[in-house]
Amino acid sequence: MVNNPKDPDPKRGRRWQTSQERARVAAELIEEAESLTQTGAIATPKDVARDEQPPPLRVAQPIATHKPTGIKAKLDDGEHDPQSPPPPQAPPSSPAPEASAPSSDDALYIAAREASERGEVERAAASYRDLLAHDPKHVKARNNLALILDARGDREGALAELDRALESEPDNPALLLNRAAILGATVRYAAAQRDLQRVLRADPNNVEALFNLGIVLTRRGMWREGIGQLQRAVEVDPGRAAAWYYLGEALNHTDDLTGALAAYEKAVELQPANPKALYGIGKVLDRLNRPDEATVMYRRSREMTGR
């Protein structure tokens, strides 16, 4: 719960007197917080108004190495652990099955995998392409090549590879989740939604799909539907701080201030150094006419940015 401490020391700086001024300062703080993440923004300011929708979607897709088809692609901000380096997302509770397993004598696949492990991305991509020239239906190699292309910023190329992989395995959840993430990154939310719903038809408790679908739905303005998916996500994985954060954002948008405050506080309980969740608490406290407590939360949010 949020305390209501007093600040008798005038040397700490003047208080923000109005909710508008507090909101302005808090917006600046959250911009600082966003700069701490190591992933790139997807939505533009025209797509997402700061106080009306959650922060821009972000996607982080580490190049697959030893187990390349583990589901890494996501649509969140990469804030499961803001104090740690990538990978920014926690792995799914039940990893999707790998695509097609390579044969033991698949020298090209082994070469590509080893190059990825050494960080030799270009060599890995070339090896995957050589392999696909010999075996166009090698789904795992095509998935991994797509991840490399996306990491290099070639999202259309990545989508083309995933499309071809899905021709061979149309219900592979790893492929669908990776494609949904890239579709979200290119603001094709309706297409991303279809892929995520396809995963959930086969596995209704797939936490990655629930989590990402909740975000996609809020991006489409379907706030109450998004809340339902995010609530299911935290039921399946109650330790996922980012899901609680996005749930707080959605509840705040629909004026469920009590629910929003509880969700933000749960996110902070799981991730005390999350500046966005602290900022979210400040927003709700302002709306609840608790300005002193809101000021404390804004100050804590700024402290998390190191400023």
Secondary structure as GFF3:
##gff-version 3
##sequence-region A 1 307
A	DSSP	three_ten_helix	10	12	.	.	.	ID=ss1
A	DSSP	alpha_helix	19	34	.	.	.	ID=ss2
A	DSSP	beta_strand	40	41	.	.	.	ID=ss3
A	DSSP	beta_strand	58	59	.	.	.	ID=ss4
A	DSSP	alpha_helix	107	117	.	.	.	ID=ss5
A	DSSP	alpha_helix	121	134	.	.	.	ID=ss6
A	DSSP	alpha_helix	139	151	.	.	.	ID=ss7
A	DSSP	alpha_helix	155	168	.	.	.	ID=ss8
A	DSSP	alpha_helix	173	185	.	.	.	ID=ss9
A	DSSP	alpha_helix	189	202	.	.	.	ID=ss10
A	DSSP	alpha_helix	207	219	.	.	.	ID=ss11
A	DSSP	alpha_helix	223	236	.	.	.	ID=ss12
A	DSSP	alpha_helix	241	253	.	.	.	ID=ss13
A	DSSP	alpha_helix	257	270	.	.	.	ID=ss14
A	DSSP	alpha_helix	275	287	.	.	.	ID=ss15
A	DSSP	alpha_helix	291	304	.	.	.	ID=ss16
###
